[in-house]
Amino acid sequence: MSGPSALLWDVDGTLAETELDGHRLAFNRAFAEAGLRWQWDVACYQQLVRISGGRERISAYLSDVEGAVPDPERVERLQLAKQRHYNALVEQGALRLRPGVERLIRSARKAGLAQAIVTTSSRQAVQALLDRLLPDHAACFGLWVCGEDVPRKKPDPAAYALALERLNLPAEGAIALEDSGNGVAAATGAGLTTVVTRSGSSATEAPEAFAAASVVLDHLGDPDQPNSVQRGPACPLGQVTLSYLQQLLPA
């Protein structure tokens, strides 16, 4: 084999730096629009992002600052406003793919590998991002598993298990690309070899959160922007390739 059987891609923090530069700003704009004085700064959000899902994040924060379980309708209004602001940020070109992402996606497509989106984000958020940053995404990703498709979000392995089931593939030959501890727990819990590219939102997570990953890098790397391996096998030329991924798979 010249590469794995499939690449399973997380979205937020993995495809693009969406958390700090997109979702966080959108949450703050939704709060301001609702007349709330909350502002999630980077340090605050790096903690909140460990809670998977926007509604869950809002609910946890409301419960903490107000001392009561929030009204679900209020949470839903804030989440819908946040999604509207996020879509606007995407349309304005505020986000872009991380180094090496487009290169590896296109390399896998050319090689005929199955590729899937596996995320706790909503389908609407994924659609907005991919339509803007990768217009031919339908030719690259044959499957999306999003937050609304599973009963339990990451770190639960349900999303990855569903992706493997729908792709009709065993976990042993597939690779998950993640950026967070929750993502690593979900992917390895489904039996997947996992590659981590640390993002701004996961920068403060302890190294132990990534211990089960096969390799931890700063990003996937491009010819003009080589990556750096933080833990794991050396990456020739500073770029993650299909042959590099192949060597990470179980013998």
N, C-alpha and C positions, 0 to 999 in steps of 0.2 A: 504493500500500500504506500501511496505517496502522501497520504494525509488521513485525518480522522474521517469517520463516516458522516459526521454532522457537526455543525457549530451552532450552539444555542446561546443567543445573545441576550444579556440583560440590556436595559435601555438607559435609565437614569444613572449618570456617573460613568457608564461604560461606553455607550455610543457617543455621548456628549456630556459636557459638564452642565447638566440641566438642573441639578439640585440647588447649588449656591447661586448660580447666575440666572436661573429661570424660575423654578418652583418657589424658592424662598422669596424672591421679589414679588411674585404673583400673590403669595399669601399675604405679604405686607400691604399690597395695594388693595386686596379684598378687605382686609381689616380696616384700612383707612376709609374705604368706600362705605363700610358699615358703621362708621363713626366710632370705631374702637381704637384705643391708643396703643395697642400692642405693636411692637416692631421686633421681629425675629432677626437678631444680628447673626453673624457667621458662627460665633461660638455657641449660641443658643441653638441654632439650626443643626449644627453638627451633632448635638445630642438628640434633638427631636427626630432627625432623619433615621435614627435607629428604630423608630416605630414605622412599620411598613404601612403605606396607604395614607392618602391625604385626609380622608374623613377620620381615620383613626388618630392621626396626628393632631387634628383640630380638637377632637374629643378629649384626648389625653391632656392637652394644654388647657382647655377650658375647665376640665375637672380639677386640675392643679391650681389654677389661679382663682377660680370661683368657688371651689370647695363643694361642688355638686355635679351630679351627672347632667350633662347638657341636653337640651331639647334636640332630638334628632333632626327636626325640621330646620332649626337654626344652623346646625352643623351642615346640613345639605345646602342651604342658601350660601353659606360661606364657601363651601367647596365649589359650587357652580360658578360663583364670582371669581374664585381663584383660577378655575380652569379657563374662564374667559380672558383673564389678564395674562395667563400663561400663553394661550394661543396668540395673543397680540404680540407678546415678546418674541415668539417664534417667527411670526410674520414680519416683524421689524428687523429680523436678521441678528438678534442678540445672541444666538447660540450657533455653534458649529461642531462638526464631528471632531473627535479627539484624534491625535496623531496615529496613523496606521490603521484606523478603523475602515475607511473606504478601501484602502489597498487590500486588506485581508478579506473583506467581503467580496470584492471583485475577483480576487484570486480563487476563493472558494467556489464562487459561481462558475468561473471558467473551468474549474476542475470537476464540476458536476456534483459538488457536495450539497447535501441537504442543509438548509439554514433556517432557523426559527427564532422568533422573538419570544422571550420568556421573561415577563416583567410583572410587578405588582401595580404598575401604573394603569390608568384607564386606557381603553382602546382609543378614545378621543384624543388623549394627550399624545399617544404614540403616532396616531395618524397625522396630527398637526406637525410633529417633529420630522417624521420621515418624508412627508410630502414636500417639506421645505429643504431638508438637507440631503435627501437621497431620492430624487423624483422617480427613479426606476426601481424603487424598492420592491414592487410586486414581482419583478423578475428575479429578485435575490432571496426573498423570504417566502417560503411556501406555507408557513404556519405562524400564527400569532397566538400566544397564550398570555392573556392580560389579567389584570386584577379581578375583573368581574367574572372570569371563567372558572375560578376555583373558590372553594369555601374557606380556605385558609391561605393567607399570604406568607411570603418569605419572612422568617427563616424556615417555615414549614416547606417540605419538598414537594407539595402537591402540584405546583405549577410545572416543575421539571418532570415529575412523573407523568403528568397529563401530556406534555409535549412528546416524551418518548413513546407513550402509548399511541398517540395520533400519527407519529412518524413511523411507527412499527419498527423501532430500532432498539437494540439493547444498549444499556448505559455504557458498556465497556469500550465501545468504539467512538463515543461522542465526547465532545469537549464543551464545557460551559465557560463563558467569559463574563466575569463579574468584577465588581469594584468594592463590595462591602462585606462585612462579617455576616450579615443576614443572608446575603447572596451565596456566600461560601457554604454556610450551613445548609441552605436549601439545596444547592447543587450536589454537594458531597453526600447529603442525606438521601439523594436519589441515585447515588452510586456513580456520579459523573467525575471525571478528571476535570479540575477547575483551574483556570488561569485568572489571576487577579491583576488588574491595572488600577492602582490606588488613585482615587479621585480626591478633589478638594473636600467633598462632604465626608469621606472616610479617612481623611488625613489624621484625625485624632484617635482613631480606633487602635487599640493595643495590638501588637504583632500576633498575640495569641488568637485573635479573631480570624487570622488568615492561616493558621497552622496547618489546616487540612488541605490547603491549596497546593498544587504541584509546583507553581512558580508565582512569584509576586514581582511585578514590574511597575515602573512609573507610567508607562504607556506602551502601546504596541510597536511604535517606531515607524519612521519613514526614512527614505534615503537622505533627506536633508535634516532629519531630526531623530537621531538614533536614541534608542531607549536605554534604560539602566535597570539591571536586574538587582532587586533588593534581596531576594532569596530564591534559590533554585538554579537550574542549569544555565550556563552561559548562553547568551543569545547572539549568534554570529551576525556581524554587520549591524547589530543594534536594531534588528527587525524581526518580529514574530512572523514566521512563515508556516506553511502547511507541513513542511518536513520537520520543522522545529516542534510543532504541535504533535506530530506523529510520535516523536521520541518520548513524549510525556505519558503516552498511553501505557496501560499495563501490558507486560510482555505476554 
